[in-house]
Amino acid sequence: MPAVMEAIDHMTTSEKIETIDYLLSSISKAGGNLPPAWHERELKKTQARVAAGIERPIPWPAAKEIIKGAFL
């Protein structure tokens, strides 16, 4: 197993979420194709639910707290 994967296994949930943020930012800065096609389709579905009033957006910091709470 590569050292980076082993390090990830020892991270806290908070550290893992911060790492995901960092990786996505790094890929974007390097000119990577974000979002991938499958994610673009899911984003469009979400936008349709928001437009229909089925869902409402929340700020990303609040969403991260919800995600963190789900893994504690």
OpenMM code with the backbone's topology and positions (N, CA, C; nanometers):
from openmm import Vec3, app, unit

residues = "MET PRO ALA VAL MET GLU ALA ILE ASP HIS MET THR THR SER GLU LYS ILE GLU THR ILE ASP TYR LEU LEU SER SER ILE SER LYS ALA GLY GLY ASN LEU PRO PRO ALA TRP HIS GLU ARG GLU LEU LYS LYS THR GLN ALA ARG VAL ALA ALA GLY ILE GLU ARG PRO ILE PRO TRP PRO ALA ALA LYS GLU ILE ILE LYS GLY ALA PHE LEU".split()
positions = [
    Vec3(0.0857, -0.1180, 0.0000),
    Vec3(0.0000, 0.0000, 0.0000),
    Vec3(0.0902, 0.1242, 0.0000),
    Vec3(0.0617, 0.2209, -0.0891),
    Vec3(0.1423, 0.3440, -0.0891),
    Vec3(0.1333, 0.4171, 0.0454),
    Vec3(0.2409, 0.4858, 0.0798),
    Vec3(0.2491, 0.5550, 0.2092),
    Vec3(0.1356, 0.6552, 0.2271),
    Vec3(0.0974, 0.7240, 0.1195),
    Vec3(-0.0083, 0.8244, 0.1320),
    Vec3(-0.1407, 0.7587, 0.1725),
    Vec3(-0.1683, 0.6409, 0.1201),
    Vec3(-0.2924, 0.5713, 0.1563),
    Vec3(-0.2889, 0.5246, 0.3008),
    Vec3(-0.1727, 0.4817, 0.3440),
    Vec3(-0.1590, 0.4408, 0.4832),
    Vec3(-0.1784, 0.5611, 0.5759),
    Vec3(-0.1246, 0.6765, 0.5357),
    Vec3(-0.1420, 0.7984, 0.6153),
    Vec3(-0.2897, 0.8369, 0.6228),
    Vec3(-0.3603, 0.8227, 0.5120),
    Vec3(-0.5034, 0.8553, 0.5097),
    Vec3(-0.5793, 0.7664, 0.6080),
    Vec3(-0.5419, 0.6410, 0.6148),
    Vec3(-0.6089, 0.5487, 0.7079),
    Vec3(-0.5977, 0.5950, 0.8531),
    Vec3(-0.4935, 0.6711, 0.8855),
    Vec3(-0.4725, 0.7155, 1.0231),
    Vec3(-0.5273, 0.8558, 1.0494),
    Vec3(-0.5854, 0.9194, 0.9478),
    Vec3(-0.6394, 1.0547, 0.9647),
    Vec3(-0.7736, 1.0527, 1.0365),
    Vec3(-0.8033, 1.1635, 1.1003),
    Vec3(-0.9369, 1.1800, 1.1573),
    Vec3(-1.0331, 1.2116, 1.0425),
    Vec3(-1.1606, 1.2037, 1.0690),
    Vec3(-1.2596, 1.2375, 0.9664),
    Vec3(-1.2416, 1.3807, 0.9195),
    Vec3(-1.2171, 1.4703, 1.0112),
    Vec3(-1.1944, 1.6105, 0.9758),
    Vec3(-1.0763, 1.6246, 0.8813),
    Vec3(-0.9677, 1.5578, 0.9122),
    Vec3(-0.8486, 1.5638, 0.8277),
    Vec3(-0.8761, 1.5055, 0.6890),
    Vec3(-0.9546, 1.3994, 0.6834),
    Vec3(-0.9884, 1.3387, 0.5537),
    Vec3(-1.0711, 1.4345, 0.4686),
    Vec3(-1.1681, 1.5027, 0.5299),
    Vec3(-1.2510, 1.5981, 0.4554),
    Vec3(-1.1652, 1.7144, 0.4065),
    Vec3(-1.0752, 1.7628, 0.4903),
    Vec3(-0.9842, 1.8697, 0.4482),
    Vec3(-0.8958, 1.8231, 0.3321),
    Vec3(-0.8547, 1.6963, 0.3355),
    Vec3(-0.7722, 1.6405, 0.2288),
    Vec3(-0.8509, 1.6326, 0.0988),
    Vec3(-0.9768, 1.5948, 0.1061),
    Vec3(-1.0618, 1.5921, -0.0131),
    Vec3(-1.0711, 1.7312, -0.0729),
    Vec3(-1.0958, 1.8321, 0.0105),
    Vec3(-1.1010, 1.9705, -0.0372),
    Vec3(-0.9711, 2.0075, -0.1078),
    Vec3(-0.8589, 1.9719, -0.0453),
    Vec3(-0.7288, 2.0046, -0.1020),
    Vec3(-0.7082, 1.9348, -0.2368),
    Vec3(-0.7409, 1.8064, -0.2428),
    Vec3(-0.7221, 1.7309, -0.3671),
    Vec3(-0.8066, 1.7874, -0.4809),
    Vec3(-0.9322, 1.8187, -0.4540),
    Vec3(-1.0182, 1.8752, -0.5582),
    Vec3(-0.9645, 2.0092, -0.6062),
    Vec3(-0.9176, 2.0907, -0.5142),
    Vec3(-0.8598, 2.2196, -0.5506),
    Vec3(-0.7337, 2.1995, -0.6348),
    Vec3(-0.6501, 2.1055, -0.5956),
    Vec3(-0.5264, 2.0778, -0.6668),
    Vec3(-0.5533, 2.0277, -0.8081),
    Vec3(-0.6504, 1.9392, -0.8231),
    Vec3(-0.6867, 1.8874, -0.9555),
    Vec3(-0.7372, 2.0009, -1.0436),
    Vec3(-0.8204, 2.0849, -0.9864),
    Vec3(-0.8765, 2.1971, -1.0611),
    Vec3(-0.7666, 2.2916, -1.1085),
    Vec3(-0.6724, 2.3245, -1.0196),
    Vec3(-0.5623, 2.4149, -1.0546),
    Vec3(-0.4723, 2.3554, -1.1612),
    Vec3(-0.4611, 2.2238, -1.1638),
    Vec3(-0.3748, 2.1559, -1.2606),
    Vec3(-0.4445, 2.1394, -1.3956),
    Vec3(-0.5669, 2.1897, -1.4063),
    Vec3(-0.6392, 2.1797, -1.5325),
    Vec3(-0.7143, 2.0496, -1.5501),
    Vec3(-0.7370, 1.9803, -1.4402),
    Vec3(-0.8127, 1.8555, -1.4480),
    Vec3(-0.9566, 1.8830, -1.4857),
    Vec3(-1.0212, 1.7836, -1.5399),
    Vec3(-1.1598, 1.7972, -1.5837),
    Vec3(-1.2540, 1.7788, -1.4657),
    Vec3(-1.2965, 1.8908, -1.4076),
    Vec3(-1.3915, 1.8867, -1.2970),
    Vec3(-1.5162, 1.9617, -1.3346),
    Vec3(-1.6303, 1.9186, -1.3028),
    Vec3(-1.6570, 1.7850, -1.2509),
    Vec3(-1.6568, 1.6819, -1.3634),
    Vec3(-1.6382, 1.5538, -1.3290),
    Vec3(-1.6473, 1.4490, -1.4311),
    Vec3(-1.7912, 1.4406, -1.4831),
    Vec3(-1.8094, 1.3764, -1.5958),
    Vec3(-1.9409, 1.3708, -1.6610),
    Vec3(-2.0504, 1.3173, -1.5686),
    Vec3(-2.0223, 1.2108, -1.4945),
    Vec3(-2.1260, 1.1543, -1.4066),
    Vec3(-2.1654, 1.2543, -1.2989),
    Vec3(-2.0693, 1.3316, -1.2512),
    Vec3(-2.0990, 1.4286, -1.1464),
    Vec3(-2.1791, 1.5457, -1.2041),
    Vec3(-2.1462, 1.5842, -1.3253),
    Vec3(-2.2212, 1.6902, -1.3928),
    Vec3(-2.3691, 1.6520, -1.4051),
    Vec3(-2.3952, 1.5243, -1.4378),
    Vec3(-2.5356, 1.4776, -1.4474),
    Vec3(-2.6051, 1.4885, -1.3109),
    Vec3(-2.5345, 1.4499, -1.2039),
    Vec3(-2.5938, 1.4580, -1.0706),
    Vec3(-2.6173, 1.6031, -1.0297),
    Vec3(-2.5253, 1.6917, -1.0655),
    Vec3(-2.5442, 1.8337, -1.0354),
    Vec3(-2.6689, 1.8880, -1.1047),
    Vec3(-2.6904, 1.8481, -1.2286),
    Vec3(-2.8094, 1.8938, -1.3024),
    Vec3(-2.9374, 1.8429, -1.2364),
    Vec3(-2.9355, 1.7189, -1.1891),
    Vec3(-3.0522, 1.6645, -1.1188),
    Vec3(-3.0794, 1.7453, -0.9915),
    Vec3(-2.9727, 1.7768, -0.9183),
    Vec3(-2.9879, 1.8552, -0.7961),
    Vec3(-3.0413, 1.9942, -0.8277),
    Vec3(-2.9879, 2.0574, -0.9326),
    Vec3(-3.0359, 2.1896, -0.9724),
    Vec3(-3.1849, 2.1851, -1.0066),
    Vec3(-3.2289, 2.0780, -1.0688),
    Vec3(-3.3711, 2.0641, -1.1030),
    Vec3(-3.4561, 2.0521, -0.9762),
    Vec3(-3.4069, 1.9761, -0.8762),
    Vec3(-3.4819, 1.9625, -0.7502),
    Vec3(-3.4893, 2.0961, -0.6766),
    Vec3(-3.3799, 2.1720, -0.6801),
    Vec3(-3.3797, 2.3036, -0.6162),
    Vec3(-3.4779, 2.3958, -0.6883),
    Vec3(-3.4740, 2.3956, -0.8204),
    Vec3(-3.5640, 2.4809, -0.8988),
    Vec3(-3.7105, 2.4460, -0.8732),
    Vec3(-3.7379, 2.3170, -0.8475),
    Vec3(-3.8745, 2.2721, -0.8215),
    Vec3(-3.9159, 2.2939, -0.6759),
    Vec3(-3.8231, 2.3396, -0.5923),
    Vec3(-3.8550, 2.3623, -0.4520),
    Vec3(-3.8506, 2.2375, -0.3659),
    Vec3(-3.7981, 2.1287, -0.4203),
    Vec3(-3.7902, 2.0029, -0.3462),
    Vec3(-3.6727, 2.0050, -0.2478),
    Vec3(-3.5659, 2.0720, -0.2866),
    Vec3(-3.4479, 2.0855, -0.2015),
    Vec3(-3.4122, 2.2325, -0.1907),
    Vec3(-3.3349, 2.2638, -0.0875),
    Vec3(-3.2813, 2.3995, -0.0774),
    Vec3(-3.1334, 2.3890, -0.0460),
    Vec3(-3.0536, 2.4766, -0.1054),
    Vec3(-2.9096, 2.4696, -0.0815),
    Vec3(-2.8741, 2.5191, 0.0585),
    Vec3(-2.7624, 2.4693, 0.1085),
    Vec3(-2.7081, 2.5189, 0.2341),
    Vec3(-2.5617, 2.5560, 0.2079),
    Vec3(-2.5057, 2.6464, 0.2880),
    Vec3(-2.3655, 2.6844, 0.2682),
    Vec3(-2.2716, 2.5647, 0.2861),
    Vec3(-2.1644, 2.5614, 0.2074),
    Vec3(-2.0694, 2.4506, 0.2129),
    Vec3(-2.0139, 2.4274, 0.3537),
    Vec3(-1.9773, 2.5307, 0.4313),
    Vec3(-1.9285, 2.5037, 0.5681),
    Vec3(-2.0326, 2.4288, 0.6529),
    Vec3(-2.1598, 2.4627, 0.6368),
    Vec3(-2.2648, 2.3916, 0.7118),
    Vec3(-2.2768, 2.2475, 0.6633),
    Vec3(-2.2666, 2.2277, 0.5333),
    Vec3(-2.2736, 2.0921, 0.4780),
    Vec3(-2.1587, 2.0058, 0.5300),
    Vec3(-2.0399, 2.0647, 0.5371),
    Vec3(-1.9248, 1.9880, 0.5879),
    Vec3(-1.9465, 1.9464, 0.7338),
    Vec3(-2.0074, 2.0333, 0.8119),
    Vec3(-2.0353, 1.9979, 0.9517),
    Vec3(-2.1346, 1.8826, 0.9595),
    Vec3(-2.2336, 1.8842, 0.8728),
    Vec3(-2.3314, 1.7734, 0.8688),
    Vec3(-2.2615, 1.6435, 0.8315),
    Vec3(-2.1744, 1.6515, 0.7301),
    Vec3(-2.1004, 1.5321, 0.6867),
    Vec3(-2.0119, 1.4812, 0.7982),
    Vec3(-1.9397, 1.5701, 0.8631),
    Vec3(-1.8522, 1.5302, 0.9739),
    Vec3(-1.9339, 1.4604, 1.0826),
    Vec3(-2.0512, 1.5149, 1.1151),
    Vec3(-2.1363, 1.4571, 1.2187),
    Vec3(-2.1842, 1.3174, 1.1830),
    Vec3(-2.2002, 1.2906, 1.0533),
    Vec3(-2.2478, 1.1591, 1.0096),
    Vec3(-2.1426, 1.0509, 1.0333),
    Vec3(-2.0161, 1.0911, 1.0473),
    Vec3(-1.9085, 0.9924, 1.0620),
    Vec3(-1.8534, 0.9839, 1.2031),
    Vec3(-1.9138, 1.0566, 1.2944),
    Vec3(-1.8637, 1.0516, 1.4327),
    Vec3(-1.9300, 0.9420, 1.5111),
] * unit.nanometer
topology = app.Topology()
chain = topology.addChain("A")
for resn in residues:
    res = topology.addResidue(resn, chain)
    for name in ("N", "CA", "C"):
        topology.addAtom(name, app.Element.getBySymbol(name[0]), res)
